[in-house]
Amino acid sequence: MRPTRTRGVERYPGLHRGGARAPADFASLLGVFGRIPVAPDLPVVVVQGLGFVGAAMATAVADARNPVGHPCFNVIGVDLPTPDGIAKVEGINAGQLPIVITDRRLKDAVAGAHERGNLLATTDERSYALASVVIVDVPLDVVRHRGSSTVDLDGFRQAIQTLGRHLKPGSLVIIETTVPPGTTEKVAAVELATALAERSLPEAAVLLAYSYERVMPGPLYLDSIVNFPRCYAGRTPAAADACEAFLSKVIDTEANPLTRLQSTTACETA
């Protein structure tokens, strides 16, 4: 499919909100580019937010291999349909991260994932319906208000609501965004449960976990994700188990052990 140009930005209709049909599977999304994935039946991981954390995390997950060297996941990066979000999407779909990179290994990893066809990006939020795992990497900045510091949670709330509208039962949400302690329990879980209830689904239909990001741009950008210890926690034992199983496929846990904490609030505080 040839790209069309709208307001000076190239758009692939099938990869942006407003496309004619919701994506049926990962292969149909990649087919927008006239390409066929090497392993179309791999579990799909969707990364929500393609900033300097999310874009690198999406690459790290796409680069994860099983013991015989085959990719573990097909990966979709999702960002908002704004000019900035579309630019990030198009960069990844061209095999380049939309950030300044000095780490040759990370550059090679995104180029390799592009060549294999197990990493793509879109602004179509309906892609969340394909996910077995969603990693939340949306920005949440501290702001000054009337002489004190606070955070604006509106964008974060909307991001979680979006997941609740689309995720399939049994999927796992891992929040990596740095948040105030208690946010997963008192904000994310509530927004997710509310959105699921609107679909007549119980709160337990989607697992929820927290594991704060470990990303340090620079010459060891990729290593800062895959070769660095992690803390994690789940709202339920099942969520914690699922989070551990996922992270163990992305991180070298033999050299960098995972630490399970008793609650998501404890992990946020860490």
N, C-alpha and C positions, 0 to 999 in steps of 0.2 A: 504494500500500500504506500503510495507516495504521500509525503507530508503536504498539508495545506498550510498557508501562512495567514495568521490572524493577528492584527495589531503588531506586526513586526516580529512575531514569535512563531516558530514552526510548531505545528500541532499535528499529532497523529490522532484522529478522531477516536479510534478504539482505545487509546490510552488516557483519555481525559474525560472528566465528568461531562455527561451529555452525549456519550457515544450511543449508538443505536441499541446495543444489547449489552447486558451485563456479561462479564467474562465467564465462560463455562469452565475453564481450567487454565493452568499455567501455559500449556501449549498454545491455546487460542490467543492468549495475550502476546506471546512471543511471535506468533504467526502474523501479527500486524506488521512485523518487519520482514515477512517472507522467510522466517527462519524456523527451524525445528529444534527443540531442546534435545540434548544428548540423552537425558534421562527424564522423560516427562512425568513419571509417576513418583518422583521423590516428594517427601513432605515439603509443603510450602511454608516458608517463614516470611512474614511481612514486617518491615521496619517502618514505623510511623514517625516521620520527621527525618529530613535528609540534610541536616546541618553537619557541622564538623564531627559530631558524635554519630548520628544516624547513618550518614553516608559511609563512614569507615566501618561501622558495625555491620552494615549490610554486606560490605565487601568481605569482612572477616567470616561471616556466616556462609557466604557463597564459596569461600576458599576452604571451608572445613572439609576434611576428608575422612573416610572410613579406613580401617586397617589395611585395605588393599589399594588405597589411593584414589578411590572414586568419591565424587562429591556426595555430601550427606543431604544437601537441601537445594531446592530451587528457591530463589529469593526475589521478593518484590519490594522495592522501596516506594513509599507513598508520601507525597507532599501536597500542600494546598494548591489549588488552581489559580495562583497569583503569578505575576510575571517572574518573581524570584523563585517560586516553587516550580514553575514550568521550566525555567532555566536549569535548575538542579536535575529535574527529570530528564531533560534532553542531554545534559552532560553525561549522566550515567548510561543512558541508552546509546551514547556514542563511545562508550568504553573509557570514559574519563570522569574522575570525581570532580564535583563542582566546588572544590576548595583548593587552596595552595598546598602542594605536597612536596616535601623534600625526601620522603622515604621511598626509595626505589622499590622495596619489597611491596609496599602498598600499591604503587603504580602498576607493578607487574601483576598483582593479585586482581585488581579490577579489570585490567586488560585480559587476563586469563579467563575470568568469569564471563566477560563479554564474549570472548571467543567460544567458550563452551556453551553459552546460551543458558546459564543458570542464574543470571542476574539481570533484572530489568527494573524500570521505574515507571510510575504512572501518577496521575492526580485523581484517578477514578476510585472513590472510596468503596465502591462495590467490590473491589479486589480483596477487601478484608474477609469476604465470605470464603475465599480459597484457603485461608490460613489455618495451619495446625498450631502455629505459634505466632504471636504478635509481640514485637519489641517496641516499647513506647520510648521515643527519644525526642519528644517535643520540647521546645525551649520553655523555661520557667525562670524568669529573672527577678532578682531582688530590686525593688524600686523604693525611692524615698518619697514619703507622703507626710506632709505636715511635721517634719522634723524627725520622723521615725521610719524604720524600714518595714516593708511589707512585700507581699507577692500578690500578683494578679492571677488568680486561678481560673479565670473565665475560659481562656484558651485551652487549658489543661482539661477542664470539665467537658468542654465541647469535644475534645479529642477522644475522651473515654466514652462519651455518649455515642459517638460515631461507631466505635467498636461494638458497643452493645446492640446497635441497630443491625449489624451485619454478621457478626461472628457466628460460626456454626457451633452447636453443642459439642463439648469435649475439647474445645480449643483452649490454649493457654495464653494468658497475657502476662508479660514480664515488663514491669515499669523500670526503666533505667534512669529516667530524668531525676536529677537531684531535687528533692522536695522537702518541705518542712516535716518533721516527725509527726506521724499520725495521718498523713495525707492519703496513703493507700487505703487505710482502714476507714477513715471518716469522709473521704471525698471520692476516691476512685471506686471503691466497692459500692458506695451508694449510687453513684451515677451509672455504673455498670448494671447493678440490680434493677434500677428503674427502667433503663432501656430494654433490658431483657424481659421484664414484666410486661412491657407494652407489646411484646411478641408472644406473650403467654408462656414464657420460659422461666424456670426457677433460677434463683441466684446461683445455685450450684452448677448450672449448665456450662459456665465458663470458669476455668481456674484462674486465680489471680495471685501473682507473686511479685516480689520486689528484689532487685539486685542493682545497686547503683553503678553507673558506668565507670569504666576504667579506661579512659582515652586521653592520651597526651600527644598532641600534634608535635611533629619534629622528625628527626631521622629514624626514630624507633616507633613510629606511629602505629603500625600494625602489631608490633610486639607488645605495645602497651595494652592491647586488648587480649591477645591470645596467650601471652606469657606473663601473666600478672595474677596474683591471688584475688579471689572474689569472696564477698559475703553475699548471702541470699537468704530469703525467707518466703514462706507461702502463707496465705490466709488460712489454709488447711494443710494437713499433712500430704494430701494428694497433690496439691499445688506445689508444695516444696519438693516433693519427689520428682514431679514433672520438670520443674525448673532445674533441679540438679542434673537430671538426665540430659536436658538440652545443653546446658552450659558445659557439660563434660565432653560434648562433641565439638565444641568451638574452642575451648581453652585447654591448654596442656596441663591437665590437673595432676599428673604425676609429679611435675616440677613445681606446680603452683596450686596447692590444694584449695578446695572450696571449703568455706566455713558456713554451716547452717546456723542461723540465729532463731530464737524462739518465736519471734513475731516480726511482722513487716515494720512496725514502729521501731523496734530495736535495730533493724537493718538500716532504716532511714537515719537513725541517730548515729550509727557507726560512720 
